[in-house]
Amino acid sequence: MEPGRFRLRRAALLLPALVLALLASSLLASSASSYRAIEKDYLKNHRRFRFLLCWEDIHDLLGLEARLVETVVPDDLARDAYADYLCLRLLIDRALERVSGLRKDDPGRFLPPGDLFTRALEKGGKGRTGPAVSLGMRRYLEVLAGRLEEADVAGREVEKRLVREAIERAGRNEKTFRADWDLLLDNAPPGRRNEWKRTGERLLRALEAFRLRLESLRDRLPDPTEAEKRAARKAQLDFHLRLGYGLEMDSAALLRRAGRFFLETGKELEALASSIDPDRSWREIYREAESHHPGPDGLVDLAKRCARDALAFVIDEDLVTVPEAARRFEVLPGKARGPLPFAFYRPARKGRPPAFVAIPCDPDGSPGEVRDHLEANHRHWMKVVALHEGVPGHHLQFTIAQKIDHPIRRLVSCTSYVEGWALYCEEMMGRRGYYGPLDRLTQLRMKLWRAARVLCSVSINQRGLTREGAARFLGEKLLFRKVHARKEAAMYADRPAYFCGYAVGFWQIEALREKLEAKWGETYSDRRFHDLFLSFGPMPVPLIEKVLFRR
């Protein structure tokens, strides 16, 4: 074939491919730019979209969701954009699912968010007050007052729980509005102060009359049965498991999974105890380990040494990339009589540096209380807690997350990612040889504790377990001191979903690690997995898996 004709034919074949490539590139850019524009709109309004306690906010979020569906093709997005897209979808789903509780029989639908008035004053930022902020606010207050005056709450088949919640919110609205009233008047446009005053007085009368009507309705309604209360609590916990943690099981299935986890970890403990001393149970050996503690003034120094040791081990073993900022953090004493029984991590915030907070002995405590606290925070316990709160646990995790330039991910609060990672680190450090026998025994006992947190949280929430019963369970099965067991049980009752997050996140991260180890084969390393996982920031683990295994 002649060279000229060959070049023409080749050009004829390549031209359609080039056109298709350019078209695909254009579509990718279009989808990405559409997504970023929608994300920007969400971030600008994320506070009101998070709460969605008035119908105007719901309408706006539904419009934003429609734009997301109509203009963005998820498969066309690059990896980071796709991860952000999944987070935005999750935030929208959470908000809309939450307000599905604003049913037609829910009197709370007539009320605005409790901090509406404060947010209205702050929305312009520093230095922007006066007419720029108050423009349109008075019209909204007039509409709100009219809606409350006309609200029909009598004669509806409404749950007493919803009426009580609406009464509480109406009371908060009154309190907030009264607190912000002077500020609102100060920001009224010139010459309109009297109009604003009349509007405010009308709104306060409407709020008070609405609350009184609800109180009258509450007194006429029958109390919910115990079965109805449990069903409502179960629905709330299942919501958190599904949209908070991405868990494909309800709380009843979670309870069974935690029961198996508890039994499996108990067997690990007994096997280890047998290798240490065949004649003693793990509980007997653990009681001995509790005697390995410093003096009453030595807990904070012990925490500092343990934190330094964990950091050095992580760096020496090359387990994960530790940026320079994560190699520095304070270890501080906490409140001896505070609500938290054990050490915790305090993230950096508004100029305040991050810190690992150790709970010291109570200087006014009895000799028995001081001894109990020292034994509960013994040397082997502190060795595990320090890596959980420091490096490679929360401090490393939060330091990396703060550097991630994806603001939408920072809005996705996910306990299973945060606490699941720290619990995973406890187990991972054991695999890598960080513990001695009594350290490992302590770490397994702490893993058993996380299984017990699920069992107790769900059982208090739905099975009628009392706080006292949960405290006894912790004392009998995990050797908790009474004061610590009571504090733990109280937290389970108040925040059941949060304390399920430790074990749930641990299971999810371990499963993801195993999948990636099988996929990467000989190229797998702990450092590669850890760096990749932490690079996503605080996303639910199933979303990270969805990004990594996207086809």
Secondary structure, DSSP 4 states (H G I P E B T S, - for coil): --HHHHHHHHHHHHHHHHHHHHHHHHHHHHHHHHHHHHHHHHHHTHHHHHH--SHHHHHHHHHHHHHHHHH--GGGS-HHHHHHHHHHHHHHHHHHHHGGGS-TT-GGGGPPPTTHHHHHHHTT-TT--THHHHTTHHHHHHHHHHHHHH---TT----HHHHHHHHHHHHHHHHHHHHHHHHHHHTSPTT-HHHHHHHHHHHHHHHHHHHHHHHHHHHHSPPPPHHHHHHHHHHHHHHIIIIIT--SS-HHHHHHHHHHHHHHHHHHHHHHHHHH-TTS-HHHHHHHHTT----TT-HHHHHHHHHHHHHHHHHHHT-S---GGGG--EEEE--TTSS--S-EEE--BTTBPPEEEE-PPPTTS-HHHHHHHHHHT-HHHHHHHHHHHSTTTHHHHHHHHHH---HHHHT---HHHHHHHHHHHHHHHHHTT---HHHHHHHHHHHHHHHHHHHHHHHHHHS---HHHHHHHHHHHH---HHHHHHHHHHHHH-HHHHHHHHHHHHHHHHHHHHHHHHHGGG--HHHHHHHHHHT-S--HHHHHHHHT--
